[in-house]
Amino acid sequence: MNASKTRVKTHRSEVIDLFKACACLLIVLHHLALYGPMSDVVYESVPNFIGFLFDHGLLAVQVFLVVGGYLNAKSLIRALSQTDFSLFSHAVARYLRLVIPLLAALSFTVAVTALVRPYFDHPSLSEAPTPLNVIAHILLLQDLVSLQAFSAGVWYVAIDFQLYLMALVCAAVAHRWQTLSQQGSVFRKVLGMWMVLTLSSLFVWNLNTSNEVWGIYFYCAYGLGLCVGSWRSSGFNINYRILALLILLVGGLAWVYEPRIRLAVALAVAILLALYEAIDCRPLPRMKGAWLQSLSNASYAIFLIHFGVSLLVSAVVYSNWPESLHANVTGMITSFVLSLLLGTCLHQLVEKQLLSWQRWLQWVAAFAATCSAVMLLT
């Protein structure tokens, strides 16, 4: 399967760490600005800063999408170089990796929401859990069945899983195709399918916001990452600098067809990754730092836990100093710092641990017990 052409980068990427860390910090700040009420008070003093976070902070999602596609392409290419390729085992591994820390974070958020509800009447609070909503969250189906999420960002976890499944199915089809035909390159086959999905999203599906609950809407950004991440293995005689120009050209056409700021961000990240590949992903010593690696490693856990932290801090500040600028600024900073600390704890204690159905059952039980207690006591 032309496995000899696949070169795997083994050193840690400071560029990827930087992208993940910055996107993580920006999305936390975005939600602090978006959900208030602390940001409503702080806005009076720094309207431009809060306004920027409110209006544009969500663009960090495009960074997550492109980088996620890039990293998953590397992983799937390695898997395709093997004789056996199990669609089911890869899908299960991804589901467990996403859902186990999610259930831990949601248990915390549901408990916090119930705790602060009597003292903190605010639109950011989710509705009390129901059995159907609990099941939907466990299966990542809450948006598809039009149920309210327990926490900000849960929609992204569901979309991430959809995107991975789409990329995985393409990889499985390419592997089977290669096994039957024994001709050409399995890597070119999968890259071709990923490119078709990316272009269809760019020019069709991403134009209609009613598709936001489906992965295909976001595939334009995710697919750009997939294409950059798998290009070296495809064996095409087009270097990464030319690939960056091709991405710019296709993206420019899509922009002319329908201007979108989110598209511009995704294109910029994809082009930077292509240029990074053009220098063979060389280590960048000036960007090395334990803090950057730690923040990058914990970025998903921070993303999951920060909303519950924000609710708790907001409730305390709102109940005691609702109009105090100093208290609300302090509250936003406290929420930000606590999110990083608790996210790191979640990463170390839950996300890093061995993935298994047993651990999934444990966290399903914890999540269900938390929701049941809230339903019984409220």
C-alpha positions as CSV (number, residue, x, y, z in Angstrom):
1,M,0.0,0.0,0.0
2,N,2.9,2.3,-0.7
3,A,3.6,2.4,3.0
4,S,7.2,3.2,2.3
5,K,6.2,6.6,1.1
6,T,4.7,7.5,4.4
7,R,7.0,9.5,6.6
8,V,5.8,10.0,10.1
9,K,6.9,13.0,12.1
10,T,7.8,11.9,15.6
11,H,8.9,15.1,17.3
12,R,6.4,17.4,19.0
13,S,5.1,20.2,17.0
14,E,5.4,23.6,18.6
15,V,3.2,25.1,15.9
16,I,0.3,22.8,16.6
17,D,0.7,23.4,20.3
18,L,0.6,27.2,19.7
19,F,-2.6,26.9,17.5
20,K,-4.4,24.7,20.1
21,A,-3.4,26.8,23.0
22,C,-4.4,30.1,21.4
23,A,-7.7,28.8,20.2
24,C,-8.4,27.3,23.6
25,L,-7.8,30.6,25.4
26,L,-9.8,32.6,22.8
27,I,-12.9,30.3,23.1
28,V,-12.8,30.6,26.9
29,L,-12.7,34.4,26.6
30,H,-15.4,34.4,24.0
31,H,-17.8,32.5,26.2
32,L,-17.0,34.8,29.2
33,A,-17.9,37.8,26.9
34,L,-20.9,36.0,25.4
35,Y,-22.8,34.7,28.4
36,G,-22.3,37.5,31.0
37,P,-23.4,38.9,33.3
38,M,-19.9,39.9,34.4
39,S,-19.0,41.0,30.8
40,D,-22.1,43.2,30.7
41,V,-20.6,45.4,33.5
42,V,-17.0,45.2,32.2
43,Y,-18.2,46.2,28.7
44,E,-18.9,49.7,29.9
45,S,-15.2,50.2,30.5
46,V,-13.6,48.3,27.6
47,P,-16.3,48.0,24.9
48,N,-13.9,47.3,22.1
49,F,-12.2,44.4,23.8
50,I,-15.4,42.7,25.0
51,G,-17.1,43.5,21.7
52,F,-14.3,41.8,19.8
53,L,-14.5,38.7,22.0
54,F,-18.3,38.7,21.6
55,D,-18.3,39.1,17.9
56,H,-15.2,37.2,16.7
57,G,-14.1,34.9,19.5
58,L,-16.0,32.0,18.0
59,L,-13.6,32.1,15.0
60,A,-11.3,30.0,17.3
61,V,-13.5,27.1,16.3
62,Q,-12.0,27.3,12.8
63,V,-8.5,26.8,14.2
64,F,-9.7,23.7,16.1
65,L,-11.3,22.3,13.0
66,V,-8.3,22.8,10.7
67,V,-5.8,21.5,13.2
68,G,-8.1,18.6,14.2
69,G,-8.4,17.6,10.5
70,Y,-4.6,17.9,10.1
71,L,-3.8,15.7,13.1
72,N,-6.5,13.1,12.3
73,A,-5.1,12.9,8.8
74,K,-1.7,12.0,10.2
75,S,-3.3,9.3,12.4
76,L,-5.5,7.8,9.6
77,I,-2.6,7.8,7.2
78,R,-0.6,5.7,9.7
79,A,-3.5,3.4,10.1
80,L,-3.9,3.0,6.3
81,S,-0.3,1.9,6.0
82,Q,-1.2,-1.2,7.9
83,T,-2.6,-4.4,6.5
84,D,-5.7,-4.4,8.7
85,F,-8.0,-1.4,9.1
86,S,-10.9,-1.5,11.5
87,L,-13.5,1.2,11.0
88,F,-15.3,0.1,14.2
89,S,-12.3,0.1,16.5
90,H,-11.2,3.6,15.3
91,A,-14.8,5.0,15.7
92,V,-15.1,3.5,19.2
93,A,-11.7,4.9,20.2
94,R,-12.6,8.4,19.0
95,Y,-16.0,8.3,20.8
96,L,-14.5,7.2,24.1
97,R,-11.8,9.8,23.8
98,L,-14.3,12.6,23.3
99,V,-17.1,11.4,25.6
100,I,-15.4,10.2,28.8
101,P,-14.0,13.7,29.7
102,L,-17.2,15.3,28.3
103,L,-19.3,13.3,30.8
104,A,-17.1,14.3,33.6
105,A,-17.3,18.0,32.7
106,L,-21.1,17.8,32.2
107,S,-21.5,16.2,35.6
108,F,-19.8,19.2,37.1
109,T,-21.7,21.7,35.0
110,V,-25.2,20.2,35.7
111,A,-24.4,20.1,39.4
112,V,-23.2,23.8,39.4
113,T,-26.3,24.8,37.4
114,A,-28.6,23.3,39.9
115,L,-26.6,24.8,42.8
116,V,-26.7,28.4,41.6
117,R,-30.2,28.4,40.0
118,P,-32.0,29.6,43.2
119,Y,-29.7,32.6,43.4
120,F,-28.8,33.3,39.8
121,D,-31.6,33.9,37.4
122,H,-29.8,34.2,34.1
123,P,-30.5,33.0,30.5
124,S,-27.2,31.2,30.4
125,L,-28.5,28.6,32.7
126,S,-29.7,25.4,30.9
127,E,-33.0,23.8,31.7
128,A,-33.2,21.1,34.3
129,P,-32.2,17.7,32.9
130,T,-34.7,15.1,31.6
131,P,-34.1,11.4,30.9
132,L,-34.2,12.1,27.1
133,N,-31.7,14.9,27.3
134,V,-29.3,12.8,29.4
135,I,-29.4,10.0,26.9
136,A,-29.0,12.4,24.0
137,H,-25.9,13.9,25.5
138,I,-24.3,10.5,26.1
139,L,-24.9,9.7,22.5
140,L,-23.9,13.2,21.2
141,L,-27.3,13.6,19.6
142,Q,-28.7,16.6,21.5
143,D,-28.6,19.0,18.6
144,L,-29.9,16.6,16.0
145,V,-33.0,16.0,18.1
146,S,-33.4,19.7,19.0
147,L,-32.7,19.5,22.7
148,Q,-30.9,22.2,24.7
149,A,-27.3,21.5,25.6
150,F,-26.2,21.4,29.3
151,S,-23.1,23.4,28.5
152,A,-21.6,25.7,25.9
153,G,-19.5,23.9,23.4
154,V,-21.2,20.5,23.6
155,W,-22.3,21.1,20.0
156,Y,-18.7,21.1,18.9
157,V,-17.9,17.7,20.5
158,A,-20.8,16.2,18.5
159,I,-19.6,17.9,15.3
160,D,-16.1,16.7,15.9
161,F,-17.3,13.1,16.1
162,Q,-19.4,13.5,12.9
163,L,-16.4,14.9,11.1
164,Y,-14.1,12.1,12.2
165,L,-16.7,9.5,11.2
166,M,-16.9,11.0,7.7
167,A,-13.1,11.0,7.3
168,L,-12.9,7.5,8.8
169,V,-15.5,6.1,6.4
170,C,-13.6,7.6,3.5
171,A,-10.4,5.9,4.8
172,A,-12.2,2.6,5.2
173,V,-13.6,2.8,1.7
174,A,-10.1,3.6,0.3
175,H,-8.6,0.7,2.2
176,R,-11.2,-1.7,0.8
177,W,-10.8,-0.3,-2.7
178,Q,-7.1,-0.7,-2.5
179,T,-7.4,-4.2,-1.2
180,L,-9.6,-5.2,-4.1
181,S,-7.8,-3.3,-6.9
182,Q,-4.2,-3.6,-5.8
183,Q,-3.5,-0.6,-8.0
184,G,-2.5,2.9,-7.4
185,S,-2.1,4.5,-3.9
186,V,-4.5,4.1,-1.0
187,F,-3.3,7.5,0.2
188,R,-4.3,9.2,-3.1
189,K,-7.7,7.4,-3.0
190,V,-8.5,8.7,0.5
191,L,-7.2,12.2,-0.3
192,G,-9.4,12.3,-3.3
193,M,-12.5,11.5,-1.3
194,W,-11.6,14.0,1.4
195,M,-11.0,16.7,-1.3
196,V,-14.5,16.1,-2.9
197,L,-16.2,16.5,0.5
198,T,-14.1,19.6,1.3
199,L,-15.1,21.3,-2.0
200,S,-18.7,20.3,-1.7
201,S,-18.8,21.9,1.8
202,L,-16.9,25.0,0.6
203,F,-19.3,25.7,-2.3
204,V,-22.6,24.2,-1.1
205,W,-23.2,23.0,2.5
206,N,-21.3,25.7,4.3
207,L,-23.5,28.4,2.7
208,N,-26.6,27.5,4.6
209,T,-26.5,28.0,8.4
210,S,-29.4,25.6,8.8
211,N,-26.8,22.8,8.3
212,E,-24.9,23.8,11.4
213,V,-26.0,20.7,13.3
214,W,-24.3,18.5,10.6
215,G,-20.6,17.9,10.2
216,I,-20.7,18.5,6.5
217,Y,-21.3,22.2,7.2
218,F,-17.9,22.4,8.9
219,Y,-16.1,20.0,6.6
220,C,-14.6,22.8,4.5
221,A,-12.3,23.8,7.4
222,Y,-11.8,20.2,8.7
223,G,-11.1,19.0,5.2
224,L,-8.5,21.6,4.6
225,G,-6.6,20.2,7.5
226,L,-7.1,16.6,6.3
227,C,-5.7,17.5,2.9
228,V,-2.6,19.3,4.3
229,G,-2.0,16.5,6.8
230,S,-2.1,13.8,4.1
231,W,-0.5,15.5,1.2
232,R,3.0,14.3,1.8
233,S,1.8,10.6,1.7
234,S,-0.1,11.1,-1.5
235,G,3.1,11.2,-3.5
236,F,1.9,14.0,-5.8
237,N,4.8,16.0,-7.4
238,I,3.5,19.2,-6.0
239,N,5.4,20.7,-3.1
240,Y,3.7,22.2,0.0
241,R,4.4,25.8,-1.2
242,I,2.4,25.1,-4.3
243,L,-0.2,23.4,-2.2
244,A,-0.5,26.6,-0.1
245,L,-1.0,28.6,-3.3
246,L,-3.7,26.1,-4.5
247,I,-5.5,26.5,-1.1
248,L,-5.4,30.2,-1.5
249,L,-6.7,30.0,-5.1
250,V,-9.6,27.7,-4.2
251,G,-10.3,29.6,-1.1
252,G,-10.3,32.8,-3.0
253,L,-12.9,31.4,-5.4
254,A,-15.1,30.3,-2.5
255,W,-14.7,33.7,-1.0
256,V,-15.8,35.4,-4.2
257,Y,-18.7,33.0,-4.4
258,E,-19.7,33.8,-0.8
259,P,-17.6,35.9,1.5
260,R,-17.2,34.4,5.0
261,I,-14.9,35.5,7.8
262,R,-14.8,32.0,9.1
263,L,-13.5,30.8,5.7
264,A,-10.7,33.3,5.7
265,V,-9.5,32.1,9.2
266,A,-9.7,28.5,8.1
267,L,-7.7,29.3,4.9
268,A,-5.1,31.2,6.9
269,V,-4.5,28.3,9.3
270,A,-4.4,25.7,6.5
271,I,-1.9,27.8,4.5
272,L,0.3,28.2,7.6
273,L,0.2,24.5,8.2
274,A,1.2,23.9,4.5
275,L,4.1,26.2,4.8
276,Y,5.1,24.5,8.1
277,E,5.1,21.2,6.2
278,A,7.2,22.9,3.5
279,I,10.0,23.2,6.0
280,D,9.6,19.5,7.0
281,C,7.9,20.5,10.3
282,R,11.3,21.4,11.7
283,P,11.4,22.0,15.5
284,L,11.2,25.7,16.5
285,P,13.3,26.0,19.6
286,R,12.1,29.6,20.2
287,M,8.6,28.4,20.7
288,K,9.4,25.5,23.0
289,G,8.0,25.8,26.5
290,A,6.6,23.4,29.1
291,W,3.7,25.8,29.7
292,L,2.8,25.8,26.0
293,Q,2.8,22.0,25.8
294,S,0.7,21.7,29.0
295,L,-1.8,24.2,27.8
296,S,-2.0,22.4,24.4
297,N,-2.4,19.0,26.0
298,A,-5.2,20.3,28.3
299,S,-7.0,22.4,25.7
300,Y,-9.9,20.0,25.2
301,A,-10.4,19.5,28.9
302,I,-10.3,23.3,29.4
303,F,-12.8,23.7,26.6
304,L,-15.1,21.3,28.3
305,I,-14.9,22.5,31.9
306,H,-14.8,26.3,31.5
307,F,-18.5,26.9,31.2
308,G,-19.3,25.3,34.5
309,V,-16.6,27.4,36.1
310,S,-17.9,30.5,34.6
311,L,-21.4,29.8,35.9
312,L,-20.2,29.3,39.4
313,V,-18.0,32.5,39.5
314,S,-20.7,34.5,37.7
315,A,-23.3,33.5,40.3
316,V,-21.1,34.5,43.2
317,V,-20.2,37.9,41.7
318,Y,-23.8,38.6,40.6
319,S,-25.3,37.7,44.0
320,N,-22.9,39.9,45.9
321,W,-21.5,42.7,43.7
322,P,-23.7,42.9,40.6
323,E,-22.8,46.5,39.7
324,S,-19.1,46.6,40.8
325,L,-16.7,47.0,38.0
326,H,-13.8,45.9,40.1
327,A,-15.6,42.8,41.3
328,N,-16.7,41.8,37.8
329,V,-13.3,42.3,36.3
330,T,-11.9,40.2,39.1
331,G,-14.6,37.6,38.5
332,M,-13.8,37.3,34.8
333,I,-10.0,36.9,35.6
334,T,-10.8,34.4,38.3
335,S,-13.1,32.4,36.0
336,F,-10.4,32.4,33.3
337,V,-7.6,31.2,35.7
338,L,-9.8,28.6,37.4
339,S,-10.9,27.2,34.0
340,L,-7.2,26.6,33.1
341,L,-6.5,25.0,36.5
342,L,-9.6,22.8,36.6
343,G,-9.1,21.9,32.9
344,T,-5.6,20.8,33.6
345,C,-6.9,18.6,36.5
346,L,-9.6,17.1,34.3
347,H,-7.0,16.3,31.7
348,Q,-4.7,14.7,34.2
349,L,-7.3,12.8,36.2
350,V,-9.7,11.8,33.4
351,E,-8.7,12.5,29.8
352,K,-5.2,11.0,30.1
353,Q,-6.3,7.8,31.7
354,L,-6.8,4.5,29.7
355,L,-9.8,4.5,27.4
356,S,-12.2,1.6,28.0
357,W,-15.9,0.8,28.1
358,Q,-15.6,0.2,31.8
359,R,-14.5,3.8,32.4
360,W,-17.2,5.0,30.0
361,L,-19.8,3.1,32.1
362,Q,-18.4,4.7,35.3
363,W,-18.7,8.2,33.9
364,V,-22.1,7.4,32.4
365,A,-23.2,6.3,35.8
366,A,-21.8,9.4,37.4
367,F,-23.4,11.7,34.9
368,A,-26.8,9.9,35.2
369,A,-26.6,10.0,39.0
370,T,-25.9,13.7,39.0
371,C,-28.8,14.4,36.6
372,S,-31.1,12.1,38.6
373,A,-30.2,13.9,41.8
374,V,-31.0,17.2,40.2
375,M,-34.3,16.0,38.8
376,L,-35.3,14.6,42.2
377,L,-34.2,17.7,44.3
378,T,-35.5,20.5,42.0
